[in-house]
Amino acid sequence: MSEILKIAVQKSGRLNEESIQLLKECGVKFNNGRDQLKVASHSFPAELLFLRNSDIPNYVNDGIADIAILGENTVIEKGASLDIIEKLGFSKCKLSLAVPKDLDYPGVKYFEGKKIATSYPVTLQQYLNKQGVKAEIHMISGSVEIAPNIGLADGICDLVSSGSTLFKNGLKECEEILFSEACLVSTPGLSGGKKDILDRLMFRINSVQTAKKSKYVLLNAPNEKLQDIIAALPGMKSPTVLPLAKEGWSSVHSVIKENDFWNAIDDLKANGAEGILIVPIEKMVL
């Protein structure tokens, strides 16, 4: 029987949706019914396990699942000996301390001797130790934001994305503890056959991620400015240049990185480029 790579993902929520989207973009396709917790891919040697986020580190650490897509904050909090293979660039957030919004916050020493409600006691304690602050940590599994309003705590430590939930509950962010994003983790000592499958999957993931960070550029260039325009394209080894029907003009095709996009466009226009077309790239194999 051929080997199957078992991939654990969060069973619901934003991380689930973005994880499934990434896998499908990588050609890992499957048909899962409602409330189905295990499903095999029909296009790749993999099986998906839909699990509670807090349970995933133990499943991977014990080898029940071979790899998983997890929030970096969960990996840090659970303290499992998992190998972080790749940071995936989505589901970004931060773990922060927050206090009542009308408080004149003096700094982290405010929490000395205070009560802090959180679902991340390990990470919070590590941060407080580094800051030399002794506080009472009150563990809450959900609805942390309500704690100051009912007198349970003086502040909270929780994940923050836009900050709207804090605002609605009369709180404000005061200290950032760590930044987090989705990452791919692996069980220690993955076997040879499964390691080969993982390498194939990583190749696909890198192709998808590289494409998302790049744009395909097509433009018309006057031949007398062709070398200047090519020099203004910080992309692949060499752009493709094709003659146009209009004499004295060429069509230039290349790839540029997302971060270089606007500066490159300004330089191209300054050198006489016209009809600049920017196209998203679905996959990019280097």
N, C-alpha and C positions, 0 to 999 in steps of 0.2 A: 504493500500500500504506500503510495507517494505521501510525502510529508505535507502537512498543512500548517500555515502560520496562523496562530490564534491572536486576534487583535481585539483588545478591550477598549470600548468607548463609553462615554457617559450615556446613560439610558434616555435622558431628556435634557432640554435646555439649549442655550446658545452654543455651548461647546459641542454638544451632540450634532447639531445642525451643520456647524462649520467643519467638524471632523468628517461627517458623511459626505459633504460636498467635496472635500479634498480627496477622499478615497475614490469617489466616482470620477473626478477629474484625472485620477491616476489609473483609471480603467478597472478598478476593483468594484464591480457591479454585483448587486444582489437584490433579491425580492424578499422584503420582510413584511410580515403581516402585523396587525395591531397587537401590541403587548408581547411580541415574539422576542425572546431574550437571547437566542442563538440562531445564527443564520449563516449558511455557506455561500461564498461568492461563486457565481457561475462563470466568471471570466478570469479568475486569478486563484492560485492555490492558497486561499485564506478563509478563515472562519471568523465572524464577528461575534463578540460577546457584549451585550448591552447591560451594563452594571451601574450600581450606585457609585457616584464619584468617590466617596470616602472609602469604598471597599476595594477600588481598583488597585491601589499600591500593594495591598496584601496578596491579591490574586496574581499579580505579576511577579512579586517577590517569591511566591511559592511555586511559580512555574505553571499555574493553571492557565494563565494567559502568557503568551510569549512577548508581546509588546503592547503598548497602550498609548493613547493620546490623552494627555492629562494637563491640567493647569500646573504651571511651575510652582505655584503657591501650595498646591496639594502635595506635590513631591517633597517640598521642603518641610511642610507641617508633619507629614506622616513619618518622615525620617527613614523610609525604607532604603535599602542599599540597591537602588535602581540606577542603571546607566542612562543618562540623558543623551540620546543619540543626536537629536536635532531640535532646535527651536523653530517653531512653525510660523510665527508671525501673525497669528490671529488670536481672538479671544483675549486681547490685551486688557489689563486692569492693574490696579495697585492695591496693596494692603496698607491701610492708613488708620491712624488714630483720629478720633473725632470727639468734639465736646459741644455743649450747648452753644448755639450761635450768638447768644447775647453775652457770652463770657469773654472778659478781657484776658485772653490766653497769654500767659507770661513765658511759655517755653515748656520743654519736656519735663522739667522739674516740677511742674504743676501736678504731675501724677504721683509724686511721692506720697505714700500713705493713702492714696485714693483707690477706689474700686473701678475696675475696667471690665466690661462685658465683651466677650468675644467667642467666636467659633474656632479661633486659631491660637490656642494657649501656648503651644510650643514655640511658634515663631515670635509671638508677642514677648514671651519670657526671655528669649534670646536677645531681642532688641532692648528690653529694659535692662538686662544685665550689662550690655555694652554701654548703655547710657548711665549706669550707676544709679538706677531708680528702683526703689522697692515699692511695689504696688500689689494690691490684692486682685488676682485675676478670677473673674466669675465666668465659668464656662456655660455658654448658651448655644444650643444647636440650631436655632433659627430666630428670626425677628429680633436681631440684636439691637436695631435702631430704637426700639421702644424702651430699652433699659433705663436711660437717664430720665425719661419722662415719668416713669413709675417709681423713681427713687431707688432702683436696684443698683445703679452704678453712676459714677461721676463722668464717665466717658466710655467710648466703645472702640474696638479695633475690628475693622471689617473691610471687605473688598469694596472698592470704589471704582466705578466706571465713569459715569457722567457727573455724579454728585447730586443728582436730582432726588434720590431717595433720602439722602442726608437732609437736604433742604426741606423736604416735605415733613420730616420728623423733628424739625427745629434744631438741627445739628450743623456743624461746619467741620471740614477737614482741617487738622492742625499739624499732623506729622505724617510723612510718607515713610513706611517701613520697608517695603520692597515693591518692585515692579514685577509683573508676572505676564506670561503669555503661554499659549498652548505649546507643548513639547512632546516629542516622541520618546518614550522610555522603553527599555528592554530588560527582561529578566537576566540576571547574571548567568554567564556560561551558556549562551544559546548554542544549540547543537549545529553541526556543520551544514546539514541539509536546510534547516530553518534559517541559518545565517545567510545562505545563498539566496533564499526567497526574500529575506529582509533587504539584502543588497539590491535585488531587482526592484523592490518597492521604493527604496531610497533613491535609486536612479530616476524613477518616475516622479517622485516628490520633488527632487531637485530640478527636474525639467519644468514642472508646473510652476514652482516658485520663481525660477529664473525668468520664465515668461512673464509672470505678473509684475516683475520689476523692470521690464523692458517694453519698448514700443517699436513697431516697424514704421519706418519713415520712407515715403516716396515723395520726390520733388522734381521739378523741372529746373535745370541749371543752364545758364549761358556758358558756352564752351570756354570763353576767355576767362571765366571765373571758376572753372571746374576744379582746379587744384585747391583754390582757397576754400571752396565749399566742402570738398572731401576732407580737408584738414580740420574743418569745423565740426565734423561728425565723430564724436568720441564713442565709437561703437565697436563693431566686429573688425576682424583683421583688415578687410578691404571691402568697400561698398561695391555694389553692382552698378555699372554704368552702361546705358543703352542709348543709341542715337534716336532722336525724335524725327518725325517727318518734317518738322520745321527746321530748316537749315540753321546751323550755328547753336543748336540746343541739344541737350542730352537729358535723359531721365536717370536719376540717381536713387538707388534703393539701399537702405541700410537699417541697422538696429541700434537704438540708443537706450541707455538706462533711464529709468523714470526720474531719478534725481538730477540727471543732466538735461532733462527735456527742455525747459524754458530757456536756459542759457544757450543751448544749441540752436533753438528756433530763432532767437534774437540774432545770433551770429550768421545763420543761414540767410535770413532776410537781408541783413546788412551787406551780404556778398551777392545779392541779386537773385536768390532762389525764389521761385514762384510755384504756385499750385501745390503747396506743401500739404501732404496727406498723412495723418497719424492713424495707425491701425493697431488695436490691441492684439497681443500674441497669445494663443491658447496653450501651446506647448513649445518648448525650446530645448533641443538636444544639442549639447556642445561636444 
